[in-house]
Amino acid sequence: MTNHARVLICIARDPTRRIRDIADEIGITERSAQLIIADLERSQYLTRTRVGRRNTYSINPQRPFRHPAEGDHLVHELISVFVGHDQSQRDDSTP
């Protein structure tokens, strides 16, 4: 999986997450995370909204993947696998 996909998944899990936290979770530098987020914005995979001193991100779930081999798949398919997996693990741990 690419770092771009990892950033999208992190943002899907928490749209208010700081770049520093995204970078730490993925294991990349803050600067790399900033560049990836800027690239995802330019490519219209996400939008950034300023809320006070923080950013809130919105993912465009209907965007297709860039690579021609995956061009018939949409972003929401990737996100649902990982975010749905996170939710099912939380549900399984509830007594």
HELIX and SHEET records of a PDB file:
HELIX    1   1 ASN A    3  ARG A   13  1                                  11    
HELIX    2   2 ILE A   19  ILE A   26  1                                   8    
HELIX    3   3 GLU A   30  ARG A   42  1                                  13    
HELIX    4   4 PRO A   68  GLU A   70  5                                   3    
HELIX    5   5 VAL A   75  SER A   93  1                                  19    
SHEET    1   A 2 LEU A  46  VAL A  51  0                                        
SHEET    2   A 2 ARG A  54  ILE A  59 -1                                        
END                                                                             
